[in-house]
């Protein structure tokens, strides 16, 4: 087995077992978890270097040739997402360690670390899986870990949210298994490359049904409108360390699955109109929901839903330029959403809650916190010169180049959504950061200054600053990232490089 593809899966699982054994040694557990994720980051960087020119790295587990065995595949898209995800996972882990050091979290660290590493393995497996069933396994590893994480430090609201989250996820999983069964009955295989070659024998109507079924399956997990209702009720009540990862990665893994299946398996089926209207509805409904919220985390959650629509819009356009813009938007959104939720966690540490009705003058209380909020908020709104601006311009340019009325409808929805996002986030700024600090906020600030947990708070702030800086780095390297995006997009549109890498040069062209 190719070591580069095995490390992101095997090392976190071994690390989970090790950290479980070290549960009575918290410092050793923290060091072990951090080292595991450092190894994954290093491996992902090497994997991206190998695939950046369009090379597709393939590993057949146990030496079984495709499509008989388990196939792991990394093309530029998958390799980049593994790297970005592992970096975000590492930063959030260090943020969580800061919480534990300072006694600022009610989570159980002994349980958190093993589950967190299982989630890491699930995320990585989802990106590099070369068949539908192991994609399902990756999702279930990730979601099973998330079930346990969302109930850390249980309260009534968290238990309720976890029940909704679990029921929706199980429904999606059942539909996913149904889709796998139908594809296997139709083609006799679950290998993605093999399916792409054989699905052409099916009737157009049947391919359309399958394409829509998988769009629903992954649309639920990605919180695409109208299947988004569960997310704003689930993410805001989770602990910061959990909601940051959920917002940054879980929905993006689902978006990746939508992109992979719709381009590789169903590219010949014209559901672009469906994707377009789903994208427009997701943009508008999500941001309108954000405008009427009175809690910082709920605003961020609805904004998360809204901006999934930008990625679906790029997929609906279907051109190389549009898909390159989607990749750029994926990277931007992962980092921006993680940053925003980490900042919201710091707000909770300062004032004990995130309700806009009882927060004023945070800029006076903590200028650093204000700066940390401002940068990702402006990036999410798409103001220049942030990564959000670059990603949106790439998508809009792709729409203009296509020149259809559907593309212009999507562009108009995107511009309106960006403007409303700015209003929603500026509303947080004016209500939470401007004005005279409330007495209880000043008292909370003083308590934090005098408490013994200042070291933990400093580490949390430092990790948030690192995440915000990562967003600035994405903007700075937008040029090389766009080139990588075009390489990945060419492979997505063509599909031959992926199929031939998995099945060999004599594989049939779909």
N, C-alpha and C positions, 0 to 999 in steps of 0.2 A: 504493500500500500504506500502511496506517495505520502511521505512524512508531512509535507506542507499542508496537505488536506486533512491529515489525521489529527494534528496537534490541536486545532481549535475545538475539536470534539472530545478527544480522549483526555487531554490535560485538564480541562475544567471538571470532568467527571471524576478523575483521580483526585483532583484537588478537593472536590466536594466530600469524597470519602475521608481524605486526610483531615480536613477541617472539622468533620464530624467527630473524629477521634480526638481532636485537640479542643473539644468544646469546654474543657475545664481549664484550658490555658489560653485566655483571650488574646494576649499579646502575640503568642505563637500563631494563633488562628488568623489574626489580622495580617501578620507577615506572610503566612502561607497563601492567603487569598490574593494579596497584592502581587506576590511573585508569580502566581498562576496567570493572572491577567497580564502582567508584563511579558510573560512568555508568549501568550496569545497575540498581543500587540506586535511583538517582534516577528513572529511567524507570519502574521497577516501582512506586515510590511514587505517581507520577502516574497510572499505569494503575489502581492500586487505588482512588485517589480518584474516578476516572471510573466505576468499576463498583460501588462500595460500596452504592449504592442499588438494586442489582439490574440495572443496565444491562449488556447484553452487547455488548462491543466486537468487531467482526468485520472482518477484512481479507481480500480476495480477491486473491491474488497474480496479477500480470499482467493484472488486470482481467477474468479469466475468471469468469463467474458460477458459484456453487455449483449443483450438485455437480460441475461439470466441472473446476474448477481446484483449486489448493491453498488451503485455507481455514485461517486462523488465528483462534482465538476465545479471548476472555478474559471469563469471568464472575467473580463475586466469589471463588469457590473458587480458580480458576486464578490470578487476579491476586494473591491473598494468598499463595499458595504460591510464586509467582515472587519476591515481595518477601522473604519469610522465607528462601528458599533463597539468594538473591543476597547477603543480609546475612551469612548463615552462611559462604558461600563467600568473602566478603571477609575476614571475621575469621580464618578458617583460613589464607587466603593470607598475611595479615600474620604469623600465627604461624609459617608456613613460612619467611617472609623472616627472622624472628628466628632461626630455626634456622640458616639459611644464613649470616647475619651472624656468628653465634657459632661457626660451624664445628661445630655440634652434630648435623648430619645427614649421612648418607652418600649422600643422594640427589644426582642430577645436576641442579642448578638450571636449567642451560641447556635441558634437555629438559622439566623439570617444568612451567615456565610455559606453553609452547604447548599441552601436553596438557591442563593444568588448564583453560585457557580453552575448549578444544574440549569438555571435559566440561560446562562451564558452559552452553555453547550447547545441548548435548544435553538437559540438565535443563530448560532453559527451553522448548525446542521440545516436549518431552513434555507440558508443562503446557498449552501454548496450541495444540497441534495440533487441527485440526478434522476430521481423517480418520484412518482406521486405518493407512494406509500411512505417513503422516508421523509418526504416533505410533511406528510401528516404526522409522522413520529416527531419531527422537529417542532412542529406546532404544539403537539401535546406535551412534550417536555417543557416547552416554554410556558404553556398555559397552566400546566399542573403546578409548576413552581410559582406562577403568578397567583394561583388560588391561595397558596400558603402565605405568600408575601402580603397580599392585600388584607389579610386578617391579622397581621402583626399588631400587637397592642389593641386587642378587640374592643370596640365600643358598639353601641346599638346601631349607629349610622354605618360603621364599617361592616358589621355583620349583614345588614340589609344590602349594602352595596355589593358585597361579595356574593350574596345569593343571586342578585340580578346578573352580575358578571359571569357567574358560573353557569346559570341557566342559558344565557345567550351563547356563551362559548360552547356548551355542550350541544346546543341546537346546530350551531355552525359545524361542529365536528361530525355530527350525524349526517348532515347534508354532504360534507366532504367525503365521508366513507361511501355514501350513495353514489357520488360522482365517480369515485375511483372504481366502484363495482361496475358502473355503466360503461366506463371507458375500457375496462378489462374485458367485459363481455363483447364489446364492439371490435377491439383490436387484438385481444389476446396478450397484451403487455401493459405494464405500468411505467416502463422506462420512458422518460420524456422525449428523448431523441427518437426512440423507436415509434412512439405514438405519433410524433410529427410526420413520420414517413408513411404511416398506415392510415391515419385518420382521413386521408383524401378519398378513401374508398367509401366512406359514409355519405349519405345524402346531405345536401346543404341544410335542409330543415333540421336533421338530427345534429349536425355540427353546431347549428345555431342554438339549439336547446342546451347542448353541453356547454357552450361558451357562456350562455346566460346563467346556467347553474353554477359554474365556477366563479362567475362574477358575483353572484349572491353569496356564495360560501366565503370568499375572501373579502367581499364588501362588508359583510357583518363584522369580520375581524378588524377591518380597516376603518370602521365607523363611517361608511359612506351613507349619505342621506338616500332613502329614509330608514336606513338600518343603523342609525347613529345613536338612538335614544339612550342606550345603556352607558355610553362613555361619560357624559357630563355628570351622571349620578355615581360613577364608580371612582374615577381618578381623583377628584378633589378631596375625598375623605381619606384616601390612603396616606401613609406616612410619606414625607417628602422624598426620601431615598427611593421609595417604591414608585410614586407618581412620576418622578423625573424619568425613570427608566421606561415606565409604561408609555408616557407621552412621547419619548424620544424614539423608542425602538419597536414596541409591539405592533403599533399600527403600520409602521414602515415595513416590517417583515411581511405583513399582509399586502401592502401596496406592491412590494417586490414580487409576491406570488401572482398578483393580478397581471403585472407587466410580463412576467416570464410565461405564464400560460397563454395570455391573449396574443402575444407576439409569436411564440414558438409553436403553439398547438392550433390556434384558431385564427391565424393571420389572414387566411383566405375567406373567413366569414365576416361579413360586413355588419358589425355591431357598433361601428364608430358613432352613429347617431345616438344610440342608447348611451354610450359612454359620455358623449358630449352633454346630453341633458342631465345625466347623473352628476357630472362634474359641476355644471352650472347650479343645480339644486343644492349640491353639497357646499359650494362657496357661499351662496346667498343665505340659505337656512342657517348654516353654522354661524356666520358672522352676525346675523340678526339676533340669534340667541345670545351671543356674547354681549351685545349692546344693552341688554336688559338685566344683566346679572349684577348683584351687589357683593360678590365675593371674588377676590383676585384669582383664586384657583379655578372657579367656575368660568370666569372670563377666558382664562388661558385654555380651559378644556374645550369650550365652544369654538375658540379661535383655532385650536388644533383640528377639530372636525372640518371647519371651513377651508383650511389650507390643504387638506387632503385633496380637495377638489382641483387645485392647480395641477397636481400630479396626474390625476385622471384626465384632465383636459389635454395635457401633453400626450398621453397615451391615445386619446381619441383622435388627435391630429395624425399620429402614426408615422410621421416623416422622421428621417434621421435627425434633423435639426431639433424637432420637437422632443424626441426621446433623449437626445443629449441634454436638453433643458430639463427634462424630468430627473435625470441623474443628478444634475447640479442642484435642483430643488430638493431632492431627497437629502443630500448631504447638508445643505443649508438648514433644512427643517429639523433634522435630527439634533443638530447642535443648538439651534435657536430655542426649540421647545425644552430641551434639557436645561439650558441656561435659565429660562424663564421660571421653570418649576423650582430650581435650586434657589433662585432669588426669592421666590414666594416662601420657601422654607425658612430663609433667613428672616423674612418679615414676621413669620409666625414665632420665631425665636425671640424677636424684639418685643412684640406686642401680645403674643399669646394667641393670635387668631389672624385671619386674612379677610375679615369683613370690612368692606369699604365704608360702612356706616359708622365705624368707630376707629378709623385711622386718619390722622392728619399730621402734616409736617414732617414726614420721614426724611426729607432732605436736610432739615435742620438737625434732626436726631442723628442721622448717619449719612453724610454725603457719599461715602463709598457705596453704600447700599443703593442710593439713587443712581449712581453711575452704572452699577452692575445691572440695574433694571433697564435703564435707558437704552443701552446698546442692543440687547436682543429684541427689545420691543420695537425699536426703529427698523431692525433687520426684518422682523416679521411683517411690519407694515410696508416694507419694500422701499424705504428711502435710500437715496444714494449717499455714500458709496458702499453700502452694506452688501453682504452676500445675498440677502433677499432681493435687493434691487437687481443684481446681476442675473439671478435665476429667473425672475419674472420677465425681465427684458428678453432673455433667451427664448422663453416660451412665447411671448407676444410676437417676437420677430418671426418665429416659426409659423405662427398663425397668419401673419401678414403675407409671408412668402407663399403659403398655401392658397390664400386668396378666396376661399369659399365663404358664403354667408354664415355657415355654421361656425367657422373659425372666428369670424368677427363677433358673433354672439358670445363665444367663449372669452374673447379678449375684453369685450365690454363688461362681462360679469367679473373678470379678473380685476379690471381697473376699479370697478365699483367696490368689490370686496376689499381691495387694498386700502381704498379711502375709508371704508367703514372700520377696517382693522385699526387704522390710525386713530379714528375717533374713539373706538373702544379702549385702546391703550392710553390715549391722551386723557380719557376720562379717569383711568386709574391714576395717572400722573397728577392731575389737578386735585383729585379727591384725597389721595393717600400721601403724596409727596409734597405738595404745596400747602401753605397755610401754617397756622400756629400749632405746634405739637399739643396734643391733649395731655392733661396731667398724668394719666396712668401710663402713657407712653414714655414720658420723661422718667417716671419712677422705674419703669421696666428697664430702661436703658441704664439707669444708675445701678440697679440690682445686678445686671449683667456685668457691669464694670467691676463691681466689688466681689463678684462670685468667684469661686475656685475653678469654674468651668471655662474661664476665658481662653485657655489654650485650645479647647475643643472648638469654640466659636471662631477663633482665628483660623483654624484649619478648614472649617466649613467655608468661611469667607474666601480663603485662598483658593480652594478647589472651585468655588463658583467663579472666581476671577479667571482661573485657568480655562474653564468652560467658555466664558465670555470671550476670552482671548482667542480660543480656538475658532469661534465664529468670525473674528476679524481676520484670522489666518485664511479661512475659507475664501473670504473676499479678496485677499492679496494673491492667492494662487488660483484665482478664477480662470486665468488663461490656460495654464497646464491642465486644470481640472476639466475645462471645456473640451480640450483636445482628447483627453481620456474619455469624456462623455461621447464624443463623436465616434471614437473607436468602438466603444461598447454599443452604441446605437446602430452602427453598421452591422455588427454581429447579430443584434436583435432583429433587425429588419430582414437580413439575409437568411440567417439561421443555419446555413450550410456548414460553417466552421464548427459550430457547436455539435451538429449531428455527426459530421465526419470524425471529429475528435473522440466522440463516444463510441460510435459503431464501426469506425474504420473508413478508409477511403472508398470502399465499394458500397457504402450505405446509399440507399435510394434518396434522391432529392425530393422533398415534399412538393 
